[in-house]
Amino acid sequence: MLSLTPGPLLGRLITYHTVDPVYQSLSDAASSAAAQISRDEAGMKALPTADGTKLSQAEEWAKEAQTKLDHTNSELPTFESNVKFFQTKFDEANKTLEEAKANYAKNPTDLNKRLVDNANGLVGTINGQLVAAQAKLTGAQKAQKQQQEQVDYWTNQVKGVKDSARYAEFVNEINTDKAIVQKFNDAKANMKNAAASAEKVAPLKAAYDEALQTLKAYQNQLAAAQAKLASMKGETPTPEPDQPTKPDDTTKPGDTTKPSEGSDKTETTTPDKNGVASDFTGVKDDKYYLNGKQVTKAAYDAHFVAQSLDVVKASTKGASSAATANDSKSLPQTGNENASAVVALGVVSAMFGLGLAAKKREF
């Protein structure tokens, strides 16, 4: 049966925060590993690129170039759209100007002259807007090219360092130290969980012990009742649980022989390695025995239940049958004594049932 008693390891887990040497060793190793990680990361950042720039600076410049490139790339669609828009307006203004000139040529009035002048002015305005939009687009395209070059340059500088053997050594060392730190963090979490579980188990263990004591008390009462019932039948009583077998009055201390009925010879009963005689039936050191052989508790209880049932069967055969039996091996033939045996058996059965019920409730 699994014991719920906290063992040495669980006790160590509960007190890990103050005295546990294993926890302290892991903590020291984790602290050392964390410090080494900081040193290795600093060493990585200081590794030089092909042009002599520190890795950390090359990464920063590559990041800045990429940020600028991303911004330019996001603006280009707008600049392109503006150029197309003003180009369309410029084409429309030119068409209007050509129509105004044609009308003025056919009918050179002051009104048609003013329409030509207005069309010329609109073409000039839109042309200026178109030129400005084209300039922004051109500038953005030029910036995009330069920024892409910067991104490519610094990315290659960083890649050159990260492909080096020294950088790989730093990575391996850092990963190893991170694993040590993680192991400590896992152990810390596991210990806290174990401590919390122990607090929950403690009251269950106390309830289990209490129920076990109650069950043992019922078992002792059952054995006593069975012995009393056997005595009423004239049989040799079975020793009560937790009590050694008492030798007959005719034997001397230390004598393991027992007189046999109808013979002058004696039969020797040799105790086994547990000090149990070969004819012993009872409980010793929380172990169950039937005729000197160790059995399970279930088999032990079943034996006495069967024995009790035999008594009931014998008592139901009638007083006439009981009267003809051997006086030394039968119950008295009076109706009151026969009824007492049945009552005693009922008490035994009730106590045995209570014991089993207590055990079922426990499990």
URRA-V359323 format. One record per residue. N is the residue number from 0. RES is the residue in one small letter. PHI is phi in whole degrees, -180 to 180 (none if undefined). PSI is psi in degrees with one decimal (none if undefined). Layout:
BEGIN
N;RES;PHI;PSI + N;RES;PHI;PSI
END
This chain:
BEGIN
0;m;none;137.7 + 1;l;-71;125.3 + 2;s;-81;138.0 + 3;l;-95;2.6 + 4;t;-71;126.6 + 5;p;-58;127.3 + 6;g;-87;-177.1 + 7;p;-59;-39.4 + 8;l;-64;-45.2 + 9;l;-64;-40.2 + 10;g;-62;-37.4 + 11;r;-67;-36.6 + 12;l;-65;-39.3 + 13;i;-65;-32.2 + 14;t;-105;22.8 + 15;y;-60;-30.8 + 16;h;-75;-9.9 + 17;t;-124;-42.0 + 18;v;-127;-7.7 + 19;d;-70;118.9 + 20;p;-70;-33.0 + 21;v;-66;-45.8 + 22;y;-61;-42.8 + 23;q;-63;-37.4 + 24;s;-65;-43.8 + 25;l;-64;-39.1 + 26;s;-64;-43.6 + 27;d;-64;-42.4 + 28;a;-64;-39.1 + 29;a;-67;-40.6 + 30;s;-64;-42.9 + 31;s;-64;-41.2 + 32;a;-65;-40.4 + 33;a;-63;-40.4 + 34;a;-65;-38.7 + 35;q;-68;-35.8 + 36;i;-60;-43.2 + 37;s;-62;-42.0 + 38;r;-67;-42.3 + 39;d;-66;-39.4 + 40;e;-65;-38.7 + 41;a;-65;-39.4 + 42;g;-65;-38.2 + 43;m;-63;-45.3 + 44;k;-64;-28.3 + 45;a;-86;-6.0 + 46;l;-60;134.8 + 47;p;-83;147.5 + 48;t;-86;-177.0 + 49;a;-63;-32.1 + 50;d;-95;10.9 + 51;g;91;-1.1 + 52;t;-79;141.0 + 53;k;-63;148.6 + 54;l;-57;-44.0 + 55;s;-61;-39.4 + 56;q;-70;-40.9 + 57;a;-62;-40.4 + 58;e;-65;-38.7 + 59;e;-65;-45.4 + 60;w;-68;-36.4 + 61;a;-64;-37.7 + 62;k;-67;-43.5 + 63;e;-64;-43.6 + 64;a;-62;-39.0 + 65;q;-68;-37.9 + 66;t;-63;-44.8 + 67;k;-64;-41.4 + 68;l;-63;-42.2 + 69;d;-61;-40.5 + 70;h;-66;-44.8 + 71;t;-63;-43.9 + 72;n;-61;-33.1 + 73;s;-73;-25.9 + 74;e;-86;-28.1 + 75;l;-52;-44.9 + 76;p;-59;-35.9 + 77;t;-68;-44.5 + 78;f;-62;-41.4 + 79;e;-65;-39.7 + 80;s;-66;-38.9 + 81;n;-64;-42.4 + 82;v;-61;-44.4 + 83;k;-63;-39.7 + 84;f;-63;-51.4 + 85;f;-69;-29.4 + 86;q;-64;-41.8 + 87;t;-64;-45.1 + 88;k;-64;-39.1 + 89;f;-63;-43.0 + 90;d;-63;-40.8 + 91;e;-65;-40.6 + 92;a;-65;-41.3 + 93;n;-62;-39.6 + 94;k;-65;-41.1 + 95;t;-63;-40.6 + 96;l;-63;-43.4 + 97;e;-64;-38.9 + 98;e;-67;-39.3 + 99;a;-66;-40.1 + 100;k;-65;-40.1 + 101;a;-65;-40.9 + 102;n;-67;-38.8 + 103;y;-67;-35.6 + 104;a;-65;-36.4 + 105;k;-78;-35.7 + 106;n;-141;84.9 + 107;p;-75;69.1 + 108;t;-97;169.2 + 109;d;-64;-37.3 + 110;l;-63;-46.7 + 111;n;-65;-30.5 + 112;k;-67;-42.0 + 113;r;-66;-35.5 + 114;l;-65;-37.5 + 115;v;-65;-44.0 + 116;d;-64;-41.5 + 117;n;-64;-39.7 + 118;a;-66;-38.3 + 119;n;-63;-42.7 + 120;g;-64;-40.7 + 121;l;-65;-40.1 + 122;v;-62;-41.3 + 123;g;-65;-41.8 + 124;t;-64;-48.7 + 125;i;-66;-34.8 + 126;n;-62;-40.8 + 127;g;-62;-41.5 + 128;q;-66;-38.8 + 129;l;-65;-41.9 + 130;v;-62;-42.8 + 131;a;-64;-42.1 + 132;a;-65;-39.8 + 133;q;-66;-36.4 + 134;a;-65;-41.8 + 135;k;-65;-40.9 + 136;l;-65;-42.3 + 137;t;-65;-42.9 + 138;g;-63;-40.9 + 139;a;-67;-38.4 + 140;q;-66;-39.3 + 141;k;-66;-43.6 + 142;a;-63;-39.0 + 143;q;-60;-42.8 + 144;k;-64;-45.2 + 145;q;-65;-43.0 + 146;q;-66;-37.0 + 147;q;-65;-37.1 + 148;e;-63;-41.8 + 149;q;-65;-42.1 + 150;v;-62;-46.5 + 151;d;-63;-40.8 + 152;y;-64;-54.5 + 153;w;-71;-29.5 + 154;t;-65;-40.5 + 155;n;-68;-36.0 + 156;q;-64;-43.7 + 157;v;-66;-42.1 + 158;k;-63;-37.3 + 159;g;-61;-39.4 + 160;v;-70;-44.2 + 161;k;-71;-16.8 + 162;d;-87;-3.9 + 163;s;-78;157.9 + 164;a;-67;-36.7 + 165;r;-65;-38.8 + 166;y;-64;-40.2 + 167;a;-62;-37.3 + 168;e;-64;-43.5 + 169;f;-61;-42.7 + 170;v;-62;-45.0 + 171;n;-63;-43.3 + 172;e;-64;-41.8 + 173;i;-66;-42.2 + 174;n;-64;-39.1 + 175;t;-63;-45.1 + 176;d;-68;-35.3 + 177;k;-64;-35.6 + 178;a;-65;-36.7 + 179;i;-65;-44.0 + 180;v;-63;-42.0 + 181;q;-66;-37.6 + 182;k;-62;-41.7 + 183;f;-64;-44.5 + 184;n;-62;-39.9 + 185;d;-65;-43.8 + 186;a;-63;-40.7 + 187;k;-61;-45.0 + 188;a;-65;-41.8 + 189;n;-64;-40.2 + 190;m;-66;-41.1 + 191;k;-64;-40.7 + 192;n;-65;-38.8 + 193;a;-66;-40.7 + 194;a;-63;-42.3 + 195;a;-64;-39.7 + 196;s;-66;-39.3 + 197;a;-62;-37.6 + 198;e;-65;-34.3 + 199;k;-76;-32.1 + 200;v;-76;-30.5 + 201;a;-52;-52.3 + 202;p;-65;-30.7 + 203;l;-67;-39.0 + 204;k;-64;-41.1 + 205;a;-64;-42.0 + 206;a;-65;-38.2 + 207;y;-63;-46.1 + 208;d;-61;-41.6 + 209;e;-64;-44.1 + 210;a;-65;-36.4 + 211;l;-65;-40.7 + 212;q;-64;-40.0 + 213;t;-63;-42.3 + 214;l;-62;-42.0 + 215;k;-64;-37.7 + 216;a;-63;-42.1 + 217;y;-64;-37.8 + 218;q;-64;-41.7 + 219;n;-65;-40.3 + 220;q;-65;-39.3 + 221;l;-62;-45.9 + 222;a;-63;-39.9 + 223;a;-65;-41.6 + 224;a;-66;-38.0 + 225;q;-65;-39.5 + 226;a;-66;-39.5 + 227;k;-65;-42.2 + 228;l;-64;-40.7 + 229;a;-64;-37.5 + 230;s;-65;-38.5 + 231;m;-64;-29.9 + 232;k;-81;-11.8 + 233;g;91;11.1 + 234;e;-90;162.0 + 235;t;-68;123.5 + 236;p;-65;144.8 + 237;t;-81;133.2 + 238;p;-58;144.6 + 239;e;-69;152.7 + 240;p;-56;149.6 + 241;d;68;11.7 + 242;q;-120;136.9 + 243;p;-71;154.4 + 244;t;-67;129.7 + 245;k;-87;130.8 + 246;p;-70;156.2 + 247;d;-63;155.7 + 248;d;-63;-20.0 + 249;t;-85;-5.2 + 250;t;-100;154.2 + 251;k;-94;157.0 + 252;p;-56;130.9 + 253;g;89;-11.8 + 254;d;-84;124.1 + 255;t;-100;8.8 + 256;t;-91;152.7 + 257;k;-135;127.5 + 258;p;-62;138.6 + 259;s;-98;145.4 + 260;e;-66;135.7 + 261;g;72;18.4 + 262;s;-149;149.2 + 263;d;-83;-12.3 + 264;k;-83;158.5 + 265;t;-118;150.0 + 266;e;-104;126.4 + 267;t;-85;127.4 + 268;t;-108;115.4 + 269;t;-95;121.5 + 270;p;-64;146.2 + 271;d;-83;-168.6 + 272;k;-65;-18.9 + 273;n;-94;5.9 + 274;g;77;26.9 + 275;v;-108;127.4 + 276;a;-70;158.4 + 277;s;-68;-20.4 + 278;d;-107;14.9 + 279;f;-78;132.0 + 280;t;-128;116.5 + 281;g;162;-161.0 + 282;v;-120;130.4 + 283;k;-142;128.4 + 284;d;54;42.1 + 285;d;61;23.1 + 286;k;-119;147.2 + 287;y;-107;136.1 + 288;y;-132;141.1 + 289;l;-127;114.5 + 290;n;53;43.0 + 291;g;84;-4.9 + 292;k;-106;133.3 + 293;q;-74;131.2 + 294;v;-130;172.3 + 295;t;-76;162.3 + 296;k;-61;-39.0 + 297;a;-61;-43.0 + 298;a;-67;-36.8 + 299;y;-63;-49.9 + 300;d;-64;-40.8 + 301;a;-61;-35.1 + 302;h;-61;-46.4 + 303;f;-75;-30.7 + 304;v;-64;-45.0 + 305;a;-62;-39.1 + 306;q;-63;-40.6 + 307;s;-67;-40.0 + 308;l;-63;-36.1 + 309;d;-63;-37.0 + 310;v;-66;-42.3 + 311;v;-62;-44.5 + 312;k;-60;-40.9 + 313;a;-66;-38.5 + 314;s;-72;-21.3 + 315;t;-86;-1.6 + 316;k;-75;-12.4 + 317;g;108;157.4 + 318;a;-70;-31.6 + 319;s;-65;-40.5 + 320;s;-69;-39.6 + 321;a;-65;-30.7 + 322;a;-69;-27.2 + 323;t;-87;-7.8 + 324;a;-74;165.3 + 325;n;-62;130.3 + 326;d;-63;-28.7 + 327;s;-81;-8.7 + 328;k;-130;20.5 + 329;s;-136;165.6 + 330;l;-74;155.6 + 331;p;-58;151.8 + 332;q;-89;4.0 + 333;t;-76;147.7 + 334;g;-63;-36.7 + 335;n;-65;-43.6 + 336;e;-68;-38.9 + 337;n;-62;-42.3 + 338;a;-64;-35.8 + 339;s;-62;-37.1 + 340;a;-64;-42.0 + 341;v;-65;-41.3 + 342;v;-62;-42.9 + 343;a;-62;-40.7 + 344;l;-64;-37.5 + 345;g;-62;-40.4 + 346;v;-63;-43.1 + 347;v;-60;-48.0 + 348;s;-63;-39.7 + 349;a;-63;-45.5 + 350;m;-65;-39.5 + 351;f;-64;-39.7 + 352;g;-64;-41.5 + 353;l;-62;-40.0 + 354;g;-62;-44.5 + 355;l;-66;-38.5 + 356;a;-64;-39.2 + 357;a;-65;-39.6 + 358;k;-66;-39.0 + 359;k;-67;-39.3 + 360;r;-64;-34.1 + 361;e;-67;-40.2 + 362;f;-99;none
END
